[in-house]
Every structure is written in C-alpha cells, then in structure tokens.
C-alpha cells in the first residue's frame, strides 16, 4: 500500500514539474505509443487510396466520358453519311469530318497507359472505317446505287463499322468496370479503417480529454489573449509596429517575449534589406560614370517592349548614338577629360528626350535611346533634334562635338538582337557616310 502511495506521489510530482507544453504533449505522446502501429497501417492504406482516387479522377473518368462521347459521335457520323447518301449529296459527307476529328482527338488525349493498346487499335479501326465509308458513299452516290462490287464494298463497310462500334463500346465497358472495381476497393478500405479505428481512437480520445482538462482551465484565458493578439501574425499580415501583449510570466509569457524580440529583429532586418535592395538595384541598372541606364537595364526594357509589341501591336524605335572621333579626345586630352565629355554628352541627351523614353549607355562612347510608342518618323525627328543640340553644346575643353545616329523601328519579325543590330547597321552607314548624320534602317 505504501509503495502504491509513494508511486502516486512521484507521479503527481512529475506531473506538476512539467511545463505547460509538456503537459499538453502527454496526450499525443500516449496516442503515439498506443496507436502508432495503426497510424502506419492507415498511412499505407490512405496512400494507396489516394493513388486509386487520383487514377480514377485523372485517367478513368475522363476516359469513360470520352468513350461515351465517342459512341455518340460514331452514331452522328453514321447519320450524317446516311443523310448524304439518301439525298445524293456527296458534299454532305464532309459534314461528318468535324465529328471524326473529335473522335480522333478524344482517343489521342487519352492519358491512361493501361489502355494504350486498346486506344491504338480503336484509332486504326476508326480511321480505316471512316476512309472506307467516305469512299463507298461517294461511289454509291456517283453510280446511283449501282456498280459492280457494291455488295462486297457494303459488306466491308458493315464489318468495319461493327469493329469500330465494338471497340468503342468495349473501351467504355472496360473503363466502367475498372472504375467500379477501384471504387469498391476504396469503399472496402474506408470501411475497414472506420470499423477498426473507432475503438482505438475512442480510447485515445478519452485519455487525451482527461489529460488536457488537467491543464486547460489554468491557461485558457492566457491562450485566448495570445490568439487574439497574434491573429495578424498567424495570417501572415505582419505589422512591424505592433507587438503582442505580455499576458503572462510563465512559459507562455516567455514565448510572447521571444516573439516580440523576433519581430524587433525582423523589423530591423527588413529596414536594412530594403535599404540594401534600393542601393543594389541602383548599382545594378545605372551606369556609374554617366548616371544613365546601363546595358543590363536596357536589355530588360527591350524585352518588355517586345512583349508589348507582340501582344498589343505597340510600335517602338531604337536610336544608337556614337560620339564622332571620341578616340581623339582621349588621345589628346586624356581619359579624365574623355569621362567629362561622356557625362556632358549623356546630360545633353537626357535633357532633350521625352519622359517616356529610356536612355542608356550601350558601351564606350555609344549611347542608346528606346523611344516608346514611336514610329520611324518620330524617332528620326528626335534624332535630328538631338543632333542639333549636340552640335550647339560647348563641351568642357574640347568645344563643339558631333555624333552619328542609327535609327531602327521594331517590326513583328524583330527580336531583342535584331532590333539593335538594325540600329547598329544604320549607325555604321552614318559613320561611313561622313559622320554627324542620322540614318534610318530600312
């Protein structure tokens, strides 16, 4: 008796020494020990049931519907052919092509490997029948129901039809039977799990209720407060300015403190990442010397505009610009002066294009302008305007300079490579033609 009392006291002490989380874990722990074998059994069966259900939904049911549809379509084809023969209208025979194509499409779209052989056989039989019925019907109409081998042709046609009809109906019957067998199997497995699992889960449920009730009343109010304050976080709508209220100083209170610390750190990290992202985005797309878009960004914009052009038939143009005799500037004044000229050149371009246009440095002394929703005439006008502005500008130490322009307008056949190549060809012609020119690619 003393041993029993001592054991009970030790159990109570052990129970009271547990944290709230561990007390709640007693119920699932007991369940795992008690029903683990049954869980394994259920898992294996449910996995098999899921596979069967997926097989039914994804393969058998669509195939059965297709089979039913094909039987009806075959009847429609026969009726169309009979109508054409009765009316002696050979053109009417073609009216059945739509139904024939639908049957072929239905058979081709079959996704069940199990019936590949049946589908192939049915498709071949149908194609043979449809060719035969078309040929024989036309011969009957053209010969007014009288020609030498009409009996043999009709016999072949009937045999072909019976073969196709039998194959279609057999396919329908097979899939229906397969569906019934799979559903019966699912039903048997479900019934077995329910009947044998009820007792196991009932025992576990009773024990779990007893364990949970021991700690429920003590923490019910605290959990409700935590749940109410953390709903936004649970839904993923994190408000970095909001913190969970501290409603307890036990384990739950420590959890809330940890969550708030995590939110603080997350808030700080979010700010740092936002600033870093802005800086990285700027470094990624901006040319550091001229402060205009670099080639990477221009390529992205060209791809985006090509998609708009393909989808909405928007037109856009590309202008490639090369500073004339820029190498002489570097050779005569040095690269530092050359860099200043590049900055000033970019500034002239930027100040004289539209807000909707995109300016970028294509490489070296070459610049590129993407003229959005601008045809060839508009791009040429802009290029001529820029040419004049560059001629008038007084560059630091080097005075007046000129530039050559190549213009290309995107067509339906262009891609990102070809549109730039076309502009580059036009630029090449401008430079070979004496520079300080605007040339359009045609």
HUVENHU-V193236 format. One record per residue. N is the residue number from 1. RES is the residue in three letters. NEAR is the number of other ideal C-beta (glycine too) atoms within 10 Angstrom. Layout:
# HUVENHU-V193236
N|RES|NEAR + N|RES|NEAR
This chain:
# HUVENHU-V193236
1|UNK|5 + 2|UNK|6 + 3|UNK|7 + 4|UNK|8 + 5|UNK|9 + 6|UNK|10 + 7|UNK|10 + 8|UNK|10 + 9|UNK|10 + 10|UNK|10 + 11|UNK|10 + 12|UNK|10 + 13|UNK|9 + 14|UNK|9 + 15|UNK|14 + 16|UNK|8 + 17|UNK|8 + 18|UNK|13 + 19|UNK|12 + 20|UNK|17 + 21|UNK|11 + 22|UNK|13 + 23|UNK|18 + 24|UNK|18 + 25|UNK|14 + 26|UNK|18 + 27|UNK|19 + 28|UNK|12 + 29|UNK|12 + 30|UNK|15 + 31|UNK|18 + 32|UNK|12 + 33|UNK|10 + 34|UNK|15 + 35|UNK|17 + 36|UNK|10 + 37|UNK|10 + 38|UNK|16 + 39|UNK|14 + 40|UNK|10 + 41|UNK|15 + 42|UNK|17 + 43|UNK|10 + 44|UNK|10 + 45|UNK|15 + 46|UNK|14 + 47|UNK|10 + 48|UNK|13 + 49|UNK|18 + 50|UNK|11 + 51|UNK|11 + 52|UNK|17 + 53|UNK|14 + 54|UNK|10 + 55|UNK|16 + 56|UNK|18 + 57|UNK|10 + 58|UNK|12 + 59|UNK|19 + 60|UNK|25 + 61|UNK|13 + 62|UNK|17 + 63|UNK|27 + 64|UNK|19 + 65|UNK|13 + 66|UNK|23 + 67|UNK|25 + 68|UNK|15 + 69|UNK|15 + 70|UNK|24 + 71|UNK|16 + 72|UNK|12 + 73|UNK|21 + 74|UNK|21 + 75|UNK|12 + 76|UNK|16 + 77|UNK|25 + 78|UNK|15 + 79|UNK|12 + 80|UNK|21 + 81|UNK|21 + 82|UNK|13 + 83|UNK|14 + 84|UNK|22 + 85|UNK|19 + 86|UNK|10 + 87|UNK|11 + 88|UNK|12 + 89|UNK|12 + 90|UNK|16 + 91|UNK|9 + 92|UNK|18 + 93|UNK|20 + 94|UNK|12 + 95|UNK|15 + 96|UNK|22 + 97|UNK|13 + 98|UNK|12 + 99|UNK|20 + 100|UNK|22 + 101|UNK|12 + 102|UNK|16 + 103|UNK|25 + 104|UNK|15 + 105|UNK|10 + 106|UNK|19 + 107|UNK|22 + 108|UNK|9 + 109|UNK|11 + 110|UNK|22 + 111|UNK|11 + 112|UNK|16 + 113|UNK|9 + 114|UNK|15 + 115|UNK|21 + 116|UNK|11 + 117|UNK|9 + 118|UNK|20 + 119|UNK|21 + 120|UNK|12 + 121|UNK|15 + 122|UNK|23 + 123|UNK|18 + 124|UNK|13 + 125|UNK|18 + 126|UNK|25 + 127|UNK|15 + 128|UNK|14 + 129|UNK|23 + 130|UNK|23 + 131|UNK|12 + 132|UNK|16 + 133|UNK|24 + 134|UNK|18 + 135|UNK|13 + 136|UNK|19 + 137|UNK|21 + 138|UNK|14 + 139|UNK|15 + 140|UNK|20 + 141|UNK|19 + 142|UNK|10 + 143|UNK|11 + 144|UNK|8 + 145|UNK|10 + 146|UNK|7 + 147|UNK|12 + 148|UNK|8 + 149|UNK|11 + 150|UNK|14 + 151|UNK|9 + 152|UNK|9 + 153|UNK|17 + 154|UNK|12 + 155|UNK|11 + 156|UNK|16 + 157|UNK|18 + 158|UNK|10 + 159|UNK|12 + 160|UNK|19 + 161|UNK|20 + 162|UNK|11 + 163|UNK|17 + 164|UNK|25 + 165|UNK|17 + 166|UNK|12 + 167|UNK|21 + 168|UNK|25 + 169|UNK|15 + 170|UNK|14 + 171|UNK|23 + 172|UNK|19 + 173|UNK|12 + 174|UNK|17 + 175|UNK|26 + 176|UNK|15 + 177|UNK|11 + 178|UNK|19 + 179|UNK|17 + 180|UNK|11 + 181|UNK|12 + 182|UNK|17 + 183|UNK|14 + 184|UNK|10 + 185|UNK|13 + 186|UNK|17 + 187|UNK|11 + 188|UNK|10 + 189|UNK|16 + 190|UNK|13 + 191|UNK|10 + 192|UNK|12 + 193|UNK|16 + 194|UNK|10 + 195|UNK|9 + 196|UNK|12 + 197|UNK|15 + 198|UNK|10 + 199|UNK|10 + 200|UNK|16 + 201|UNK|15 + 202|UNK|10 + 203|UNK|14 + 204|UNK|19 + 205|UNK|12 + 206|UNK|10 + 207|UNK|15 + 208|UNK|17 + 209|UNK|12 + 210|UNK|11 + 211|UNK|19 + 212|UNK|13 + 213|UNK|9 + 214|UNK|14 + 215|UNK|18 + 216|UNK|13 + 217|UNK|8 + 218|UNK|11 + 219|UNK|17 + 220|UNK|9 + 221|UNK|11 + 222|UNK|17 + 223|UNK|14 + 224|UNK|11 + 225|UNK|16 + 226|UNK|20 + 227|UNK|10 + 228|UNK|11 + 229|UNK|17 + 230|UNK|15 + 231|UNK|10 + 232|UNK|12 + 233|UNK|15 + 234|UNK|8 + 235|UNK|8 + 236|UNK|6 + 237|UNK|9 + 238|UNK|12 + 239|UNK|10 + 240|UNK|12 + 241|UNK|6 + 242|UNK|14 + 243|UNK|15 + 244|UNK|18 + 245|UNK|13 + 246|UNK|14 + 247|UNK|16 + 248|UNK|18 + 249|UNK|10 + 250|UNK|12 + 251|UNK|14 + 252|UNK|19 + 253|UNK|14 + 254|UNK|13 + 255|UNK|15 + 256|UNK|22 + 257|UNK|13 + 258|UNK|10 + 259|UNK|16 + 260|UNK|15 + 261|UNK|11 + 262|UNK|11 + 263|UNK|18 + 264|UNK|12 + 265|UNK|10 + 266|UNK|12 + 267|UNK|15 + 268|UNK|11 + 269|UNK|10 + 270|UNK|12 + 271|UNK|11 + 272|UNK|10 + 273|UNK|11 + 274|UNK|10 + 275|UNK|10 + 276|UNK|10 + 277|UNK|11 + 278|UNK|10 + 279|UNK|10 + 280|UNK|11 + 281|UNK|11 + 282|UNK|11 + 283|UNK|10 + 284|UNK|11 + 285|UNK|17 + 286|UNK|17 + 287|UNK|21 + 288|UNK|9 + 289|UNK|13 + 290|UNK|21 + 291|UNK|13 + 292|UNK|23 + 293|UNK|22 + 294|UNK|19 + 295|UNK|15 + 296|UNK|12 + 297|UNK|17 + 298|UNK|25 + 299|UNK|14 + 300|UNK|14 + 301|UNK|17 + 302|UNK|23 + 303|UNK|11 + 304|UNK|11 + 305|UNK|23 + 306|UNK|17 + 307|UNK|11 + 308|UNK|14 + 309|UNK|18 + 310|UNK|12 + 311|UNK|8 + 312|UNK|9 + 313|UNK|8 + 314|UNK|15 + 315|UNK|19 + 316|UNK|23 + 317|UNK|28 + 318|UNK|28 + 319|UNK|28 + 320|UNK|26 + 321|UNK|26 + 322|UNK|21 + 323|UNK|22 + 324|UNK|17 + 325|UNK|14 + 326|UNK|19 + 327|UNK|11 + 328|UNK|11 + 329|UNK|22 + 330|UNK|15 + 331|UNK|11 + 332|UNK|12 + 333|UNK|15 + 334|UNK|11 + 335|UNK|11 + 336|UNK|10 + 337|UNK|16 + 338|UNK|20 + 339|UNK|14 + 340|UNK|17 + 341|UNK|21 + 342|UNK|22 + 343|UNK|15 + 344|UNK|18 + 345|UNK|22 + 346|UNK|19 + 347|UNK|14 + 348|UNK|18 + 349|UNK|24 + 350|UNK|15 + 351|UNK|9 + 352|UNK|16 + 353|UNK|18 + 354|UNK|12 + 355|UNK|5 + 356|UNK|10 + 357|UNK|20 + 358|UNK|20 + 359|UNK|20 + 360|UNK|26 + 361|UNK|24 + 362|UNK|21 + 363|UNK|11 + 364|UNK|11 + 365|UNK|20 + 366|UNK|19 + 367|UNK|28 + 368|UNK|25 + 369|UNK|28 + 370|UNK|24 + 371|UNK|25 + 372|UNK|16 + 373|UNK|15 + 374|UNK|25 + 375|UNK|13 + 376|UNK|17 + 377|UNK|12 + 378|UNK|17 + 379|UNK|26 + 380|UNK|19 + 381|UNK|14 + 382|UNK|22 + 383|UNK|27 + 384|UNK|14 + 385|UNK|13 + 386|UNK|21 + 387|UNK|19 + 388|UNK|11 + 389|UNK|14 + 390|UNK|23 + 391|UNK|12 + 392|UNK|9 + 393|UNK|16 + 394|UNK|10 + 395|UNK|17 + 396|UNK|11 + 397|UNK|13 + 398|UNK|18 + 399|UNK|8 + 400|UNK|10 + 401|UNK|20 + 402|UNK|13 + 403|UNK|27 + 404|UNK|26 + 405|UNK|28 + 406|UNK|28 + 407|UNK|31 + 408|UNK|26 + 409|UNK|23 + 410|UNK|25 + 411|UNK|11 + 412|UNK|7 + 413|UNK|6 + 414|UNK|19 + 415|UNK|12 + 416|UNK|15 + 417|UNK|9 + 418|UNK|13 + 419|UNK|23 + 420|UNK|20 + 421|UNK|16 + 422|UNK|22 + 423|UNK|27 + 424|UNK|19 + 425|UNK|15 + 426|UNK|25 + 427|UNK|25 + 428|UNK|16 + 429|UNK|15 + 430|UNK|26 + 431|UNK|17 + 432|UNK|11 + 433|UNK|11 + 434|UNK|9 + 435|UNK|14 + 436|UNK|16 + 437|UNK|21 + 438|UNK|23 + 439|UNK|22 + 440|UNK|21 + 441|UNK|21 + 442|UNK|9
